[in-house]
Amino acid sequence: METWNRSEREKVKVSWNGKVISVQPRIRLTRSFDQRTHNYLGYILTIRGSVDGEELTFTVGIGKEAQSKYHFETGQVVRGKSEKVPDSKSEVSDYYKTSELKVVEKGAEQKGFGPPWQGVPPVLEVYRERGHRRLHARTYERNCRICIWGSCMPVEMIIDHWNPRKKKYRFETFCYGPKSCPFYRAGPTRKVPGRKGMIWEEEDWIDQDAVSHRGMDE
Ligand code: SF4
């Protein structure tokens, strides 16, 4: 396997800067029929700005250590250098492996109350403890992309646990926010393919169970 030293890595990085539009958790989901596991990787910054001089909106995946150091939130102007994500199946963000991160300007705008909720997102343990409900992909695009409780996860599905190399990939959207949020729409149930053409359906009770320890406004 090819390994790069630090200076070789720095050479392939692109410089970016811009204004933070949203900060959401960076969580990877693995499904194996009716089983699911979460891998809490860090956070995703959506930034409107430029990459190597080109104007665009892009996303950068960062670790939880970077978030706890810089307290990223909507409205800040930030910059850094990152690698382009080579495998878009297992990563939602466009860029990752970031160095030279810096908050250039603090956010000046008033965030007010949600929904959608903005500001500094909580630590990843809070997301784990809260649990999520599935969120309609269209609702996520329309209302939830800027909310700290929204999440778009890359999903790896192990089709046959006797042959774990047989996998499929997709993205799924979730809400970790208050159950009373007026924007919330569940959307269709999620179906997970298994061996010999079998399908498992993730029914509504699974979502209800995952957030049953929270009140409507928590
Ligand atoms: S539905 Fe969830 S993610 Fe969307 S705005 Fe409400 S709390 Fe945020």
Residues whose N, C-alpha, C, O or C-beta is under 5 A from the ligand:
A	BS01	SF4	P115 P116 W117 N143 C144 C147 W149 G150 C175 G177 P178 C181 F183 Y184
